[in-house]
Amino acid sequence: MKFIIVACVCLAVAVQAHILTEEQMEKLKTYKMECITSSGVDVEVVEKSKKGEFAEDPKLKEFLFCVAKKVGFLNEDGDYQVDVMKAKITAKHGQEAADNVVVACTEKKEASGAETSYALAKCFYEKSKEHIPLA
């Protein structure tokens, strides 16, 4: 009986570690809406990027850069914020997923922040088993 209780508690903790809080989900939703507005990107282009269809669209790149800055993955200069990425990806997807994508996806910085965020989003999608989205 004690084993079952311990197993249930461990499962509940593990599940909670992979779910964003309501507040975090609302904050991310707000960031996305702000970035859609500021970049002028078509919402359909954003939705397709979540499915791995990354259009060569400057507005999509600006949208991704905006989101990456707001969540702390990139700074204003387009530099990777590796510790922030690892912490946030670990919280939602686990340490192994975080280590795999952060190492693979931060090898080189592109010419601009928009290009860097675009490359980062594509890499996250391609290198993660769960297709981790940037936005």
C-alpha positions as a printed NumPy array, in Angstrom:
array([[  0.   ,   0.   ,   0.   ],
       [  2.829,   2.399,   0.919],
       [  4.485,   1.628,  -2.412],
       [  1.33 ,   2.599,  -4.305],
       [  1.046,   5.898,  -2.403],
       [  4.72 ,   6.724,  -3.006],
       [  4.377,   5.807,  -6.688],
       [  1.297,   8.031,  -7.053],
       [  3.042,  10.973,  -5.371],
       [  6.112,  10.541,  -7.596],
       [  3.919,  10.381, -10.675],
       [  2.04 ,  13.523,  -9.653],
       [  5.303,  15.405,  -9.093],
       [  6.693,  14.226, -12.415],
       [  3.547,  15.275, -14.275],
       [  3.528,  18.703, -12.602],
       [  7.159,  19.274, -13.582],
       [  6.195,  19.029, -17.247],
       [  3.159,  21.32 , -17.2  ],
       [  3.328,  25.073, -17.344],
       [  1.384,  26.87 , -14.668],
       [ -1.74 ,  28.773, -15.649],
       [  0.12 ,  32.033, -15.073],
       [  3.024,  30.945, -17.303],
       [  0.62 ,  29.892, -20.062],
       [ -1.139,  33.267, -19.908],
       [  2.171,  35.107, -19.99 ],
       [  3.311,  33.121, -23.046],
       [ -0.021,  33.76 , -24.774],
       [  0.376,  37.499, -24.096],
       [  3.939,  37.447, -25.442],
       [  2.822,  35.688, -28.615],
       [  0.007,  38.174, -29.224],
       [  2.335,  41.136, -28.631],
       [  4.893,  39.647, -31.022],
       [  2.3  ,  38.873, -33.699],
       [  1.183,  42.488, -33.527],
       [  4.681,  44.   , -33.532],
       [  6.022,  41.765, -36.329],
       [  2.912,  41.775, -38.495],
       [  3.302,  38.039, -39.143],
       [  0.354,  36.067, -40.482],
       [ -1.046,  33.82 , -37.718],
       [ -1.272,  30.946, -40.207],
       [  2.502,  31.178, -40.792],
       [  3.062,  30.942, -37.015],
       [  0.736,  27.929, -36.736],
       [  2.535,  26.161, -39.59 ],
       [  5.888,  26.729, -37.878],
       [  4.593,  24.793, -34.862],
       [  4.175,  21.843, -37.246],
       [  7.696,  22.172, -38.651],
       [  6.805,  24.245, -41.719],
       [  9.164,  27.219, -41.397],
       [  8.506,  29.79 , -44.115],
       [ 11.37 ,  32.03 , -45.223],
       [  9.343,  34.983, -43.987],
       [ 11.069,  38.04 , -42.447],
       [  7.952,  38.675, -40.356],
       [  8.092,  35.126, -38.935],
       [ 11.747,  35.662, -38.085],
       [ 10.92 ,  38.93 , -36.312],
       [  8.066,  37.213, -34.461],
       [ 10.384,  34.42 , -33.291],
       [ 13.035,  36.931, -32.216],
       [ 10.436,  38.871, -30.26 ],
       [  9.221,  35.738, -28.462],
       [ 12.772,  34.5  , -27.835],
       [ 13.667,  37.809, -26.169],
       [ 10.496,  37.891, -24.078],
       [ 11.004,  34.344, -22.744],
       [ 14.695,  35.058, -22.148],
       [ 16.241,  32.66 , -24.687],
       [ 17.999,  35.513, -26.538],
       [ 19.035,  38.989, -25.452],
       [ 18.571,  42.205, -27.446],
       [ 21.787,  41.498, -29.387],
       [ 20.574,  38.023, -30.359],
       [ 23.011,  36.235, -28.04 ],
       [ 21.956,  32.889, -26.584],
       [ 20.991,  32.839, -22.92 ],
       [ 21.927,  29.189, -22.409],
       [ 21.195,  28.969, -18.669],
       [ 17.686,  30.349, -19.151],
       [ 17.036,  27.959, -22.044],
       [ 18.225,  24.955, -20.056],
       [ 16.15 ,  25.87 , -17.014],
       [ 12.93 ,  26.493, -18.94 ],
       [ 13.236,  23.473, -21.226],
       [ 14.166,  21.233, -18.292],
       [ 11.091,  22.382, -16.373],
       [  8.772,  21.385, -19.204],
       [ 10.579,  18.572, -21.052],
       [ 13.22 ,  17.194, -18.657],
       [ 16.983,  17.461, -18.287],
       [ 17.884,  15.11 , -21.129],
       [ 15.748,  16.972, -23.678],
       [ 17.163,  20.296, -22.483],
       [ 20.759,  19.125, -22.702],
       [ 20.24 ,  17.633, -26.162],
       [ 18.581,  20.609, -27.819],
       [ 20.516,  23.37 , -26.103],
       [ 23.88 ,  21.853, -27.024],
       [ 22.81 ,  21.1  , -30.59 ],
       [ 20.978,  24.36 , -31.193],
       [ 23.377,  26.929, -29.766],
       [ 26.52 ,  25.932, -31.637],
       [ 26.694,  29.098, -33.705],
       [ 24.984,  32.447, -33.779],
       [ 23.515,  33.705, -37.034],
       [ 24.08 ,  37.189, -38.447],
       [ 21.102,  38.846, -36.757],
       [ 18.841,  38.208, -33.806],
       [ 15.962,  37.408, -36.157],
       [ 18.058,  34.891, -38.108],
       [ 19.39 ,  33.375, -34.868],
       [ 15.899,  32.922, -33.421],
       [ 14.67 ,  31.405, -36.693],
       [ 17.561,  28.916, -36.727],
       [ 16.952,  28.186, -33.042],
       [ 13.24 ,  27.488, -33.582],
       [ 13.947,  25.177, -36.517],
       [ 16.647,  23.367, -34.572],
       [ 14.431,  22.913, -31.495],
       [ 11.771,  21.374, -33.7  ],
       [ 14.178,  19.112, -35.598],
       [ 16.422,  17.987, -32.724],
       [ 13.806,  17.211, -30.084],
       [ 11.761,  14.036, -29.961],
       [  8.793,  16.068, -28.707],
       [  9.312,  18.826, -31.311],
       [  9.911,  21.556, -28.753],
       [  8.48 ,  24.816, -30.155],
       [ 10.042,  28.192, -29.499],
       [  6.676,  29.891, -29.745]])
